């Protein structure tokens, strides 16, 4: 009889993402951010939201973060990180904004205002930036998002650098606080938009030899 393969145990292992992963990552993040207040502000209509979000996240991935950041994924989650010194390059350029504007339609001006508002609260110190982190709700509690978060935090700690992010979902704040993040402020997005919470995590000293 053929032997049966044992089921995988332990947390999912993050994998480095490449351009060929764009479509799958876009689909994953579309599911992850379907109930996110800011994404629902950008894509208010239920019809077409999943497709729009998939294009939105795939465009950011292929045009910006996979080129100038470090992107990782599991089978059901994805994260976009930006290392210190690369924030300017990873910010959406004019061509990316034009492509995103086509995806967003009449919500494009709100997107541009939100990007400007968030940029005004970014730290000036060298840091790692967690631009996007999301997991398919179908795997909630199975460690996919946590595995990607720990991977990036370990890199930041290795370099002795803080990590910065903006959360647009209030229920995620305790999750990030569990990993050592502190809320810096509450930013109300212009145009009647939802709140955004900038968060910072100080580097933790390495343990062991």
N, C-alpha and C positions, 0 to 999 in steps of 0.2 A: 504494500500500500504506500502511496506517496505521503510523505510527512506534511502536516499542516503547518503553515507559517504562523508563528506566534504573533498575536496582535501587538502593535506598537505601544510601549509604555513610556511614561515620563512626558515632559513637555515637548511640544513640537520644536523641531530644529529650524531656526531661521536660515533662509537661503538668500544669497545675493541676487538681486533682480536685474534682468537685462531687457533690452528693447522688445524682444520677442514675448515678454511677459505682460506687455501693456494691456492687451484686451482682457486677459484673465484678472489682472489687478484692478482694472476699471470696473469690471463686474462685481468683484468682491467689495470694493469700496462703495459702489452704488448701493449695495445691500446694507453695508455698515452704517452709511450716513442717511438712510432713508428717513429716519425720524429726527435727524439733527436740526435744531431750530434755524441755524444759519442756512443750511442747504435747502430747507423748506421755504426760506425767505427768497433764495435765489430761484428755486423751482417750485412755485406755489401750486401748480396744477398737478393733481395726482396722475393724470394721464400723461405719459411720456417722461415722468420724473426719473424712473430707473434708467432709461436710455440716455437721458440728458446727463445724469450724474456719471454714468459710465464713460461718456465722451469727455466730460469735464475732467475727471481724475486721470483718464488715459492721456489727455492732452498735456496736463501739468507734468505727468510722468515722463512722456517722451520728449517734450520740448525743454524741460527745465531740470527736474530732479534727477533723472537717470544720467544726465550729462554733467551736472555740477554738484550733485549730492551723493548720498549713499542710500540706496533703496534695498529693502529686504522684504521677504514675504514668506509665509507658510502656505499650506494648501487652502487656507481660509482667512487670511489676514495679510495686511501690507502696511509698511511704514516708510515714509520719506524723511530722511535726515539730511541736514546741511551742516558740514563741518565749519569750524571757525575760518574766517577769511573768504568764504565762498558765498556769503549771504547776498551780496550784490549780484553775482552771476546767476544765482538760483531764483532771484525774484523774477516774476513774469516780465519778459521783454515786450516790445511793441508788437511783434508778430504773434506772440503767444496771447497777448491781450486781445488782439484782433480775432484770433481763432476762438478764444473763450467768449468774446462778445457775440459771435455768430451763434454759439451754442446757447448762450443765455438770453438772446433776443432782447426784449424790452427791459429785462432786469440787468442788463450789462452796466448801466450807470451806477446801480447800487453796488455791484461787484467792485467797480473801480473805487468807489468811495470807501467801501469796507477795507480794501487792500491798503489804501492810504491811511485810514484810521488805525489799523493794526500796526502798520510800519512805524507810526509815530510813538509807539510804546515799546519798541524793541530795545534791548540792552545794547550799550556801547562796548562793553567788555567782551573779550574773546569768549565764545561759547559754542556749544552744539545746539542746533535748532531742530526741534521735532515739528516738522511742518504738517504731517498727516500720519495718523495711526487709526486703523479701523479693522474690525473683524466681523465676519458674517454672523449675524445674530443666531444662526442655526448652531454655531459651535460655542456659544457663550458659556463661560465657565470651564472650558477645556484647555485654557492656557495659551491660546494662539496669540492674542494681543500682548499678554504679559511676557511671552518669550521674546517678542520683537522689542518690547520696551526694555527689558533687561539687557538685551544685546547692545542696544545703543547706549544705555546708561553705563555699561561696563567700559565701553570705549571712552566715554567722557571721563569717567573716574580714572582710567589708565593715564589720560592726559592731564588730569588735575583740573578739569574745566567744568563750569556749570552747564546746565541744560535749560533751555527756554522753550516754552510752547504757549499757544493760545487755545484755550478750550472754549467751544461754543455750545457745550451741553452741560447744564448744571449737575446732572447726575454723575458726570465723569469726574467732578472735582474731588470727591472722596477717594476715588481710585488713584488719581495722581498723587494726592496727599499721602496715601499709603506708601507710595514709592519715594517719598521725600520732597515732593514739590510743595511750594507755598504760593498762595494766591497773592499777587502783587497789587491788583486793581480790578475794578469792574468797568468795562468800557461799553457804553451804549453806542451801537453802530448808527451812523447817520441815516436819515430817511425813514425813521421809525423802525429801524432794524432791531434784532435781538441783542442780547448782551454777549460780550466776549470777555473771558477772564485770562489775562496774562499770568503765567506761572513760572516760577524759577526753582530749580533744584541745585543746591550747592554740591560741589564734588565731595565724594566720600573717600577717605583714605583706603588704600589697598590693605588687605589683610593677608597674613601669612608671610612666608619667606619670599 
